[in-house]
Amino acid sequence: MIKTFLKLLFLLLFIGGTIYILFYETERFESHSIINIRDLSKEQTTNPFDMLLSQSSPVMQESKLLELYIRSGDMFSHLNQGFNFTQYYSGEEIDVLRRLSKYNLIPSYRLTKENLLEAYNTDLSIIYDDPSTALIVSFAHADPNLAQEIVKDIIAHSSYVLNLLERDNAQVALTFLKEQVKESEAVFIKSIKNMIKYQNKHNTIDPNLEVAAKSTILANLESELIKKNVEFASGSKFMVKNSTELKIAKNTIRNLEKEIQRVKNEIAGTGKGRKELNQKVFDFEILKNNIGFAKEVYSHSLEKLEELKSQVNQNIKNLLIIAKPSYPELYAYPEKPKKVFTLFIVLSFIYGILLSVITLVREHKD
């Protein structure tokens, strides 16, 4: 008697579930589109498919962030304004088992923001294709036209938000870079002032020129000294030792030696309060290199500033539509044969368990 009742009960449940799946469950049409994030601020290849395969991990991160945004409450709120999801998920278009209601006692079926967002995400499908870094965006709706329009709006609004965020980031970077330009300009001007101060202090334009001039004078004096020494040695052989000519030659040699020593002292910086010329050259080169480095930093900052200024007012991120949102002619959900078969398996499994329990209880009583 109990077995017969169970068979009848589960048969009625199977028939009722099958009728509901085949005739009452909402048929939802799914529209698909394939998109890829394209960075217009970087050089792109002319072949779109080469471009897709050449993207790297930053594109994957942006795609994942975009997926999170599409699934977020902000995107739902935007779509709800145009397609009235609140009315759709609580209206007659949705079958009873998926319909939300203000008066439903079951929390998961109550008409709340959280349940609306969950229902939206149930109908939404986003698949990231790793080799091509493309996103496959799909949405299922009871109306095939609306399914296609919703996917179009998702893509359009995602592109707008993507560029809005990029411009906001560029604006923050622009503010920071303006400060960097001011600082680098101040450093550049200060390095020039330090150079001018150094030149005024030492009365020189370039110590290198002074070293070159002193070296030339020293070489000429040493050459003249050699010449006079040769003349003096030659004259000593046939002139009287204390002759006027030899005395003049000896005085000339002595004066040349003093002058040579004086020039060497100036170059070496020996003497009280004097500074070596090579030390002056060293200090001068440091100042000159500081100017060169400050100028390079300042120029680079200006270039980046101009680049960011152009990016602030541009759409530097673009959603490349590889496949346009499709128009579905056949429903995609529910998968009726699969659901009926699953219902049969589940009910059979439960029926088998209950039958085994009843059999064990009877055997235990006996």
Buried (B, 14 or more C-beta within 10 A) or exposed (E): EEEEEBEEEBEEBBEEBBEBBEEEBBBBBBBBBBBBBBBEEEEBEEEEEEBBEEBEEEBBEBBEEBBEBBBBEEBBEBBBEEBEBEEBBBEEBBBEEBBBEEEBEEEEBBBEEEBBBEBBBEBBBBEBEEEBBBBBBBBBBBBBEBBBBBBBBBBEBBBEBBBEBBBEEBEEBBEEBBEBBEEBBEBBEEBBEBBEEBBEEBEBEEBBEBBEEBEEBBEEBBEBBEEBBEBBEEBBEEBEEEEEEBEEBBEBBEEBBEBBEEBBEBBEBEEEEEEEBEEBBEBBEEBBEBBEEBBEBBEEBBEBBEEBBEBBEBBBBBBBBBEBBBEBEEBBBBEBEEBBEEBBEEBEEEBEEBBEEEEEEEEEEE
